[in-house]
Structure formats: C-alpha cells, structure tokens
Amino acid sequence: MQFSMRVLGVHEDGQWCAIALEMSLRGYGDTFEDALEDLQDAVEAQVSFAVQHDTLDSIWVAAEPHYVELYQQSRRRALRHYLESEGDSMFADEGDDYAASDMLLPKSDHTAFEAIA
C-alpha cells in the first residue's frame, strides 16, 4: 500500500510555495520543482518525528478548504491541457499561478519521495 498527499503550488511575488494539503506543511522555491523538493524535506521531518514519538495521528493536519478548491481547479485545468495538447509535464506551465501534483508519503526508513502526476 502507498499513501500519497495532494500538493498545491502557489506562485506569488516571484516565488513558489508548495502546500501539502493533508499535512498543512509548506515548501518554498524559485520554481515549483524547487518548492516540491523543499516540501519533501519538511514532510520527511514530520513523518520521522511522528514515527520516533509514536504520534502518527499528528501527521495529518488538513490545510484550509480554499487551498483544496484551488488544487481541484488546477488539477482539472492540467488534465484538460494534458488531454487536449501534446504536453506531458506534471508541473506548472510558465505563467501559471497554481499547480497541482501528488507526492508519495515516505516510509519510516526515510525512503525517497516520488512526485506522481
């Protein structure tokens, strides 16, 4: 079994913020990919802490509902673009203010993350 979380990318003031919607954690970077990498570190630290302290329920802290709606809108837009064009990128197009992705939750042995479309 694999557990994944939804990730919303928000582009503001020239920087990307990647928000893990099920964990309400954030990562930052100049690109959405950079923000995802930063977020991976934050998620790994949260999961590691929860495993070490036997507090797995503390992993799941939902982000605000408006972020979930933005994720759903972005995911629909990306799917439409993917099906109607020859683009195959799972990341935001140049000029987009929002992006949607999914990220696998790491195992407690600190297995590397994978971004999944």
N, C-alpha and C positions, 0 to 999 in steps of 0.2 A: 504494500500500500504506500502511496505517496501523498503527502499533504502539500498543497500549494496555497499561495495567497495572491490576492489581486493587488496590483500596483498601479497607482495613478501617477503620471508625470505631469507636473505643472510648471510651465515656463513663465517666469516673471522677472523683469529687470535684468535680462541677460543671463539668468541662471536657472537651472532645472532643479526641481525638488521632486523626489520620488517618494511616494507615501504608500506604505504597506497598509492596506485598508483593514485587515483583520488584526493588526498589531498596533496601529496608530504610531508607527515609527517612521522616521524620515531620513533620507539621504540627499546630499546636495552635490552638484557638479556643473561644469560648463556645458555638458551635453547630457541627454537623457541616459546614455550608456554609463557615463561617469557617475551620475546620481544613483543609478542602479547598483553600481559597484560599492558606493559609499553606504547605501542602504543594506547591502548584503552584510557588511561588517557590523552594522547596528543589530540586524536580526540575529546574526550568529552570536553576538554577545548576549542578547536577551535570552535566546534558547539555551546557551551554555549556562547562564546564571540560573535559569529555571530548573534545568536538569540537576545542577550541583546542589540546589537548595530544595529539591523535590517540591517545586511550586509550579507545575506545568500549567495550571489554570491561569497563572499570571501572564502567560504568553499572549493570550487572546484578549485584546483590548480594542474594540472596534473604533474606527475613525468616524468622524462626523458624517451623518447621512448625505449631506450635499456633495461630499467627495465621492461617495458611491454612485450617485447620479451622474457626476461628471465622468467617472470611469465607464459607466454603461454607455453614455453618449459617445465617448471616444472610441470604445470598442466597436460599437455599431458603425461609426464612420470609417474606422480602419478596415472592418470586414467588407463594407461596401467598396472601398478603394481597392482592396485586395482582389475581390471578385470581378470588378469592372476594369481592372488595369493589369499591367504586367509586373507591377511592383511586388516584391516579396519581402520587404523589410518589416520586421516586427516592431521597429522603433518609429518614433515620430518623424514625419516629413519636415523638411526645412520650412520654417514659418508657422508650424502648428504650435498652439499654446498648451495643448493637452495631449497626453499619450497614455495608452493602456498596455499593460503587459501582465504576465503572471510569473511568479517565482516559486521554485520548489523550496519547501522548508528543509533545512539541513537536519541530518540525523545528529544525535548527541555526540558522535565521534568526529564532529566538525567536517562532515562530508561537504565538498564544494557545492556551491549553488549552481543551478542552471536556470537561465531565463527561458521561459516557454511562451510560445505565441498562442 
